[in-house]
Amino acid sequence: MTRRKLSIAIIGAGIGGLTTASALLRFGIEVQIYEQASRFTRIGAGIQQTPNAIKVLRVLGLEEQLRRVAFRPLTSLNQEWDTGALTNEYPLGDEIEQRFGAPHLLLHRGDLHDVLAAIVPRQVIRLNHKLVGVEQTRTGVRLFFANGARALADALVGADGIHSLVREIMLGAEKPRFTGRVAYRTTYPASRLGGLTVGDNTKWWGPDRHIVVYYVRPHREEIYFVTSTPEPEFEVESWSAKGDLETLREAYAGFHPHVGAVITACPEVHKWALVERDPLPRWSEGRVVLLGDACHPMTPYMAQGAATAMEDAAVLSRCLDRIDADGVAEAFRRYEQTRRPRTSQIQLTSRQNTWMRARTDPDWVYGYDAWQEPLASPSANAS
């Protein structure tokens, strides 16, 4: 008798949701992604893909595509905000690739999303499906959407971000904690710098604020910057909210001339509140599980938000390999036991905002391979 394929519903078609779908499909598991947006939009944002993230994407067959659209920096610089004095330089390029077996790439977040979306069959993604309810039954999960649609699956993965409705249904409503800081960020053509060349990947450390600047295209054609700026009165968390350029320029008026030139040249910026949560007490309940920002949202100071979601996807797919519907709950617990210690450590480390300011050993972060990491013993899952 042929075993029926496991069916998994995924809420959210962001980087975590798409990576999860690709990983599950690789193991022959049926997936359906439900996304509340009516279309994918390209917001001006960069993203760092450290070696641990590239290792996930390599197995999905995406490394070469990413190398074609990304910038491969030779070094990471940490500099004092005003004098430019170097506090730490970390070699990238060939050296980091030889050390960890994968490159460190910088690219536009939209390019990464496009590459991931291209390997997920279009019929698997249902746009304009905003989740409003979940009901677990003895044999599966029922999903209810704002457009009146309903769906059934053997299990549900909540990859629906920091404001996850799946998390709220499981653990109750709780607002994420506002850090009192905001991020201004944008991408724009490097030609606007008038010939100025900035560092491949530089973080400028101020007394109470910082700015990260790097290229996001292979030949330095496009530049990206993102800040962490104290604005305790601001709590808008939209990725598409516009920021005021004059306010931004005043906030960084005393910084090094290179920073001033980067900010002066930018035509517009977006702005969003930086929020976080403490590590959650649990990630799963029966046939429902959380992934990525839905269960371990973190400040962006280690560039590991998307990377840890990708790691989640790889480990979750391994836990579900050859599992039937009756074994889903245990597989979800095994995934959580495998992943939670690491993501909690990264959450708490990132919160300190000292990563790489001085000499740092990143082996425990960059050396991780989600496809090879030992899975928690099933016996450890008893609750």
N, C-alpha and C positions, 0 to 999 in steps of 0.2 A: 504494500500500500504506500503510495506516494504521500509524503508529509506536506500539508498545506503550508504555503509561505506565510511567515509572520508579517503582519501589516502594522506599520507604525505611522501615526499622524504626528507631524511636526508643526508647532505654532511658531511662525516667524521665519521669514526668508532673508534674514541678514547673513552675515558671514558665518556665524555659528550654525544657523539652521541649514544653510546650503552645504556646509562642510559635513554636517551630520547626514544629510540626505545622500551625498556622494559616497560617504563611508559605508552607510547601510546598504546602498545599492551594490556596492562592491562585494558584499557578503550575500547577495541574493535575497535581501529583505525588501518587501514592498514598502514604499513610502509615499506619503502625500503631504505636501507643505501647504499650509494655510497662512496667507499674508494679508493683513488688514489694508495695506496700501493698494491703490488702484494701479500704480505703476512704480517702477524703480526710478529713483531720482539720484542725480550725481551732485553731491554737495562737495564744496572745495575743502577736502581734508586729505592729509597724508596718513600713512601708516607704516610702521616698521615691522618687518618680518624677520625676526631673529632665527637662528639656526633651528631651535626647537619647533618653530612654526613651519619652516621650510621642510623639515623632515615629514611632517604630516602631509603637506601638499605634494611632496615628491611621490609618495605611494599612490596618490590620486592622479598622478600623471601630469602635474601642472608646473613642475619646476622650470622647464625650458621656456614655457610661455611667460612665466613671471620674469625670468631673466631678460626676456626681450623687451618688456615694458617698464622694468624697474631700474633704479639707479643702484649701483653697487659701490658703496663708499669704501674708501681706503682706511679711514680712521674715524674715531669718535672723540671729539674734543669737549672738555669741560673747562670753562673759562670764567674768571671773575667778571662781574657785570660791568665794571667801569674801566679798569685798567686792561682787561683782556688777559691778565696773567693766567697761565695754564695751571689748573688744579689737578687734572688727570687726563691722560691720553690713552685710549684703548685701541689697539690695532684691529682693523677689520680686514677687508679685502681677502687676499690669499691666506693670510695668517689665521683669521678666525675660521675660514673654511677648512683649512688643514686640521685645526685644533678640534673642531666639533663635527666635521664631516658634512657641513652644509653652509651656504653663504648667509650673510646678513644683507637684506635688500630693503630699499626704501622706495615706496611707490604711492600713487594716488589710491585712496580707498576705493574709489569707483572702479579703477582698473582691476583691483583684486576681486571685487564683487562680480564684475563682468566675467572674469576668468572662471570663477566658481559657478556662476549661473549657466555658463555655456556647457558645462558637463552634466547638468541636471536636466533630464527631458522636460520639455515645456509642459507636457500634460501632467507632470507631477506637481506643478506649482499652481495653486488657486489664488489669484489676486482678489482683492475686494472681499475678503472673508475675515471679518473682525469677530473674534471669539467673544461670546457672552456667557457661556455656561459649559460645564463639564459634569458628566454623570458616569460614575464607575458602576459597572454591573459585574455579575459573577463571571461573565465570559468576555468582557471587553470594556471599551470606553465610548460613550456617546458624546458628540460635540455639537454645540448649538451656536449659530452665528447670527450677527445682526441683520444680515440680508435674508433671513428666514431659512437658510440652508441648514441641513443636519448631516452628520457623518458618523460612521462607525469605524473603529479600529481596534486591534488587539491591545494597543498601548499608545500612550501619548508622551511626547517630548516637548516641554515648554522651553523654547529657545526665543522667547519673546521679550528679552531685554530687562533692564533694571525695573521697569514698571510692569513686570510680568503679571498678567491676570492669572495664569496657571499657578504661580507662586502664591498669589493672594487667595485663590480658592483653596489651596493646600494649607497655608499657614495663617491666613487672616490678613486683613488690610494693615499696612504699616508703611508710612512714607519713608523713603531713603533719607539719610542724614545729609543735609547741606553742609559742605565744608567751609562755607564763607568765602569761597574762591570761585572765580570764573575763568573760563578758557576763551581767549580770542584766537581764531584760527582762520587761515585762508590759503589758497594756492593762487599763483599768478605767474605769467611768463617772466623768466629770469632776465629777459631783455630789458625789462623796466628798471633794472638795477644800473643801467648805463655803463656796463663793463665791469662793475664791481664783482669780484669773485669771493664768495663766502666759503666757510669750511664745509666739507662734505656733510657733516652731521655734528652740529655744535649746540651745546646747552650752556646758556649764559646765566650764571647763578647770582641773583641779587639778594639783599638782606631779607626780603619778605616776598619775593616774586621771582619768576624766571621766564625765559623764553627759549624755545628749541627751534632751530632753523636747519632745514636740510632740503636737498634736491629730490624730486620725485619722478624724474624722467631720465633715461639712459645717458643722454648727452648734456645734462644740466640745463635743459630747456625750460624747466618749470621748478619753481621754488615753493616751499611750504614753511609756515611757521605756526607755532601754537604756544600760548602763554599759560601761566597760572598766576592770576592776579587777584589780590584781596578786594572783594566787593561784597561785604556781608549782607547788603540790602537787596541783592539781586538773586532771584530764585527761579527764573524761567529756565526750563530744562530742554527746550526745543533745540534740535540740531540746526534748524533753519533760521533761528532768530538772528537778526542783524545787530552788529555792534557799532558803536559810534567811534569813528576814527580819531576824532580829537581827544576823546576820553582815553583811548588806547595810547595815543602819542604822548599825552601828559603823563600817563602812568609809567612810561619808559623813557622819559625825557633825559634822565641822567645817565643812561646806559651808553656803552661803547658806541663810537660812530658807525660801526658796521651794523649794529642793531638798529640804530636810528635810520640808516639808509634802507634797511629791509622794511621797516614799518612805514617810512615815508613813501616808498614806492608802491605800496599795496593799494589797489583801487577800492576795496571793500573788505569787510571782515564779518564773519559770523561769530556768535557768542553763546556759550551755554554754561549753565551752573555745573560745578563739579560736585557730585554727590557720591555717597558710598553707603555700604551696609557692613555690619559686623558679620563674620562667618555665620551661616545659618545652622540651626540645630539639625536639620535633615534636608535632603534633596528629593526624596521620593516618598510616595505613598501608594502602595499597591501597584497599579499599572500606569502610574503617572510619575514622571521624573523631570527634573530641571537641568538646564545646561547653560553654560556661559554666564552672561550678566544676570540672567534670571536667578542664579543661585550664588554667584560670587562676584558681584560688581566691585570694581576697584578703581582707585585713582589711576590716571594714565602715566604715572611717573616712572614706571619700569617698561612701558610699551609692551605689556603682556595681556591686555584685555582680550584682544582677538586671538592671540596665540594660545591662551589657556582655553578659550572656547573650542579652538581647533583640536587641542589635545583631548578635551572632553569627548569630542566627536569620535576620535580614533579609539579611545578606550571604551566608550559606550558600544561602538559597533563590535569590538572584540568580545565584550561581555554578552552580546546578543547573538553571536555566531552559533548556529546550530541549536538555538533555544526555541522551544515551542511556546504557545501562548500561556500555558500553565507555568512556565518557568520565568516569565518576564519579571515578576516582582523580585525574585531572588537575584536575577541578573542586574536589575537596577540598584539593589543594595550593594552588590559587588562593585559596580561602577563607582558608586559614592564612596565606598571604603577605599578604593584605589586612588581616587582623585582628591578627596576633600583635604587630606593633610597638606598636599602640595599647594592647592589653590588658597587655602587659609594662610599659609606661610607667605605666599606672594602678596595677597591682600594686605597683610599686616606690614610687610616690608615696604611695599609701595607707599603706604600711608605716611611713612617717615620722611619721604622725599629727600633721601640722601644717596640714592642709588647712583653710583659711578661718579659722584662729586669728587671723591678721593679714590685712591687705589682700591679696586674692588675685585673680588674673585667671583665671576658670574657662572662658574661651571655648573652649579646646582640648577640654574635656570636654563642656560643654553645647551647643556649636555643631555638634557632629557629627551628621550625618544618614546613617544606615546604608543608607537606600534610594537615596541620591544619591552617596555616597562612591565615587570611582573605584576599580574593581577592579584588582588587580594584573594586570600583563600576563601572558598565558599563557606567554610566553617566559621569564618569571622563575621558572617552576616547575621547570625542569630540575634534576634532582638526581643 
